Amino acid sequence: MDSGLVALLRELVATPSMNPYRSAELAPGYGEAAVAERVAAFLREAGLSVELQEIAPGRPNVLARLDGPAGVPPLLFVAHLDTVPVDGMTIPPFEGGVRDGRLWGRGACDNKGSLAAMLTALRRVAAARANPCPILFAGTADEESGYRGIRAALRHSGFQSAIRDPRSAIAPRAAFVGEPTGLSIVVAHRGVVRWAIAQRGKSAHSAHPEQGVNAIYRMMPLVRDLEALAAEIARRPAHPLVGPPTLSVGTIRGGHSVNTVPDSCVIEVDRRLVPGESPDAAEAEVRALAERHGATLDRFFCAGAFEVPPDCLAARMAKQAVGAVVGEPCVVGVAYATEAPEVFGAGIPVVVVGPGDGSKAHSADEFLDLDQLQAAEQVYEHLMTQPAGGSVAE
């Protein structure tokens, strides 16, 4: 086991970078600034060109480039910097304790294991000058909430000049997004669209509820209709790799005090899309129900579903790398969403591959098996040093 790799992951886990979701206020431990500074310093020490790109106050991306031969298409590696919060965790979230061959803590699995493995691979490749093509790296903010980081990275003029080599104007030939896939190669996953639905009422003293209009009561028929829609959606044809579409009401908030008739109620709804489904068509169904009940709907997040051919270049490269390190590669689809559709939308063939059990992401006792961490570093290094030709044999 590479002790330096484990030490790096422990350091990253010990540096909180929780996503504040839609809050503009960064409480202690929230935001990616501290971990971004550490990642940037690591990459500079490794000899890469590095830039911090702030997407919101205290929330930067890390954009880096390892130079290679002129006129050769680069490769792009992406790993997000943020984690979910630590509420309800049953283990110390930031100690990075190691026991039973695992490293425990928030982000160990999602997604600092992939991050540490990519960084270590980049350092090894840079030291050996073993890359036959330029390598781009994006450490992205806000993956857990809005994908603003990857979207900003792909739009950023400085990174665009790195993505499209100014000497040759050649786009990346392939990209690899790190997420906890158990080193399976993800070629398809669901998309997601989320809405806040608001119902208005009229406040009054609870001793005279007839003088008010209870917004929570007004919301309940809509919730029941959404439950029926969710059941109908679940019966629709499933995608062979990612399963069926889903809908879920995830939060409800209403009222100010128990002795006041609530004048507002808001629910948040999560709709998972399978490849081929349109976010706008999914929204039309939900909007029709909201308007039927006099509620207003606001979309606050949307990420399309993802699917690439299992024989595309990125998939072939990943299969070769995983096969060389751990044996027969497994090509799969998953139910959760990643940044891959954003990369694919920029015209770059991409797959998702990284260390960790996806069921431990966001969990109360999150951990990463260290054997997977080591194997992931070797897989990424293999990808970074594969020949720069235009095709990879099956």
N, C-alpha and C positions, 0 to 999 in steps of 0.2 A: 504493500500500500504506500502511495506517495504521501508522506507526512506533510509536505508543503501544500498539497491539494486539500487535505483535510483541514489543515490550519487556516487556509484561505476561506473555506466554507464556514468554519466556526466564526471567523471574523465577520463574514458577511451576515450570518444569522444574528450575531451580537450587535449589529448595526441596524436598529429598527428602521423600516421604510414602509410603514403601513399606509395604505391608500385611504384618504379621507372621504372618498366617494364624492358626493356633490357638495360637501362643505368647502367653503373657501378658506376657512380657518384651519391652520396647521397646529394642532395640539402637540405636546412633546411626543416624539416617536413617530409622528406622521410626516409624510413627504419623503421624497427620494434623495434629497440633497446630500445627506451624509454618506449614503452608500454610493451615490454617483461620484462623489469626490474620491472615495477609496478606489473605485473601479478605474477612474480616469488616471489616478496616480500609478496604479498597477500597470496599466497599458503604456503610459509614458515611459516608465522604467523598462518595459519590455521593448521599447524602440518604435512604437506606433505613433502616428500623428493622431492627436486627440482634440476634440472640441466638446464643450458642454453646451447644450441647447436647452434653454429654459422654456418649458411649455406653459408654466404658471409659476407664480412666486414660490420658491423653495422646491420646485419640481422639475429638475433637468433630465434630459436625455444625455447619454454618453455616445458620441459618434466617433469612430476611430477607423483608421486605414493602415494596413500593412502593405507597403509598396511591393510591386512585382514587375515582371517584364512589361514593357510598353506594348500596347495593341492586343493584349490578351484579356478576355472577359474576366472580371472579378467574380468572386464568390461572396455572398452576404450571409452573415450569421446574426441572429436576433435572439436576445434573452431579456425578459422584462425585469425591472429593478424593484417593483413594488410587491407588497404582500397584502393579504387581507388583515384586519385587526385581530387582536388576541382574546377577545371576549369569550369566556367559557372554556379556555384552554385548561387542561388538567396537568400540564407539565410546565416548567419554567420556559417562557417563550423565547428568551434571548440568551440563554446560557450556552447553547450549542453543545450540550453534554453528549459524550460518546459512550455507549455501552451496547453490548450484544451485537456488535458489528454495525451499529446504526448511529447516525448523528441526529439528535432530537432538537426541535425548536421551530418557531414560526419562520416559514420560508425555506426550510431545509429541503423540502420536496418541491414546493411551488413558490419561487422558481430559482432559488439561489444555488441549488445543485447544478442545474444546467448552466447558470451564470459562471460558477466557479470552474466547471469543467471546460467551458469555452475559453475563459481567461487563461487557464493554465495551458491549454493546447496552443493558444495564440503565442504565449511566451515561449514555449518550446520550439514552435515552428519559426518564430522570429529569430531566436538565438541560433538555430541551425541554418537559417536562410533556406528553408526547405520548401517554401511555397512556390509552385510554378506559375502562379497567377496572383494578382492583387487580392487582398482579403479585406472586406468591409465588415465592421461590427457595429451593431446598434443595441445599446443597453437602454431600454425604453421605460419611460414613466407611464403611469396610468393605464396599465393593461387591465387591471382588475375592475375598472369602472367605466372607462370610456374610449380606450384605444387612441387617446389624443397623442400619446408619445410616438407610436409608430407612424401615425398619419403626419405628424409634424416632421419626423425624420425623413420621410419620403418626399416631403415638399421642400425641405430646407435647401437653400441654394448651395451652401458649402458641401452638404452631403450629396446633393445632386451632381455636383462636379466630381465627387468621388465615385458615385454610382455610375455616372457616365464619364469614363476616363477622358479628361480634356485632351489627351493626346490621340484618342482614337474614337471617342463617342460610342463606346461599346457598353451595352447594359450587362448587368450580371447574368451569367449563364445559369445560375441556380442559387437558391437560398435555403437556409435551414433554420427553423424556429425551434428553440429549446423549450420544452415543456415536459412534465412527468408522464412519459408514455411507456415506461418500462423498457425503453430502447426498441419498442415496436415503431414502425414507420407509419405515420398517420397521413393518409391520402384523402380523407374526407372527414368532415365534422359538421355538426349542426351550427346554424346561425342563431342569433338572438335579437329580439326587439323588445323594448320595455317602455311602458307608459305609466304616467301618474294620472289617475282619474279622480276628479274632484266633484264632490256633491255639496251644494250650498243649502243652508237652512236659515233659521232665525233664532237668535238666542233669547232666552227668557229664564226667569227663576224657576227652579225645579219644583217649587211649591205650586206653580201655575203653568205646567207644561203646555196646556192648551193655548197659551198666549204665544208660544214659539213654534218653530218648525224644526223637528229633530233631524239633522243631516245624517246621523248614523242610521236611523230608521229608513231614510230615503235611499241610503246606499245598499241596504240589505237585499232588495229585489234584484238589483244589478249584480251583486255578488252571486246570488243563486243562478242567474242567467249565465254568468261567466263559468260557474261550475258545470252547468249543462253543456256549454260550448266546449269546455275542456274535455269532457267525456266524449263528445262527438269527434273532436280533433284527434284524440288518442286512438280512435277506431279507423282513422284514415290509413292508407297504405304506408307501410314502413319502408324506409330506405334500407337496402341490403347491408350497408355498412354502419349506419348511424342510428337505425331504429326509427320509431314514429315521431311525428311532431308532438309538441306538448304545449299546454298553457297552464299557468299557475298564478293565483293571487298570493303575493308574498308578504305584503305588509298592509296594515290598516291603522290609520291615526285619525282621531276625532275628539272634539271637545276640549274644554279647558279645566273643568272641575266637575265633581260628581253632582254638585247642586246647581248646575247651569245646563239648560238645554243646549246641546251643541249646534253651533251655526256652520260648522264645516266638517267634512270627513273626506279623507284622501286614501285611496288604495294604490298600490303599485303592482303591476301585472307583468309577468315574464312569459314571453312566447318564444319557444324554440322552433327553429325552422329547419327543415331538411333540404338538401340540395334540390334545386328546382323550384322551391317556394319563394314567393316575392314578399319582402317586408311590407310593401304597400298593400298587397292583397290581404295579408294577415291583419294589418291595421284596419282595413275597411270593415272586416267582420266585428272587431272590437269596438270601433267607433260607432257602428250602427247600434249596438247595444247601449253604449254610453248615451248617445243622443236620444234613444227611445226613453231613457229614464231621466233625461234632463241634466245629465252630467257632462263635464268637459274633459277632454282627453289631451294629454301633452306627452309626446314622444321624447324621452330623454336619453335613449341609447339604442343604437342599431348596428349590428355587425352581420354581414351576410353569411350564409352557409358556404362551405368550402368543399371542393372536390377537384382533384387532378387525376389524370390517367395514371394508373399504377406503373406504367412503363415510361413515364416522362423522365427527363434527364435527372432531375433532383431525386426522384425515387430510385432510379438505377444507381446513382452514386451512393445514396444512403444504404441501399441493399448490399452493395459491395463492401462498404465500410463496416456495417454491422456484422455482415457475414465473416469478415476478416478478424473481428475482435471476439464475438460471442457465439458465432455459429449461424445456423439457418435463420435468416431474417424473417420477421413477421410483419405483413402489411395489413393495416387495420383502419377502421373508422371509429370515431369516438363521439360521445354525446355532447361534450363541452365545446366551448368556442375558444379560439386562439387568434393571434395576430396574422395568421397565414393568409386569410382572404385579402387583407390590406396589401400584403406583399404581392400576392398573385394579381391583384387589381392593378398593380404598377407594371405588369407585364413580365414578372420574374417567376419562372417555375420554382415551386417551393413545396417542401414537406415539413412535418413536425416530428422531431425525434429528440428524446432526452431521458435522463435517469429519473427513476422514482415511480412509485405506485400512485396512479392518479386518484385512487380512493382516499389517500392520506392528505391530499391537497385540501387546505382550509380546515383540517380536522383538529379536534381538541388535543390530540397527541401526535402531531405531525412529526415524521421522521423520514430519513433517507438511508437506504442500505448503502454502506460505503463501497461494497463491491460494484454496485451499479454506478456510483460516482466515478470510480477508477475506470470502468469500462467506457463510460460516456466520454471521458477525457480522451481516451484512445480512439474512439469513434470520430470525434471532432478533429483530432489530429490527422487521422487517416483521410477525412474529407478535405482538409486543408492542404494535403500533400499529394492528392491524386493528380495524375497527369492532366494538363490543361487542354487536352484535345476536345473536340466538339462532341464526342459521344463516349459512353461507357458501356461496355459489353454486358449482356445479361450473365 
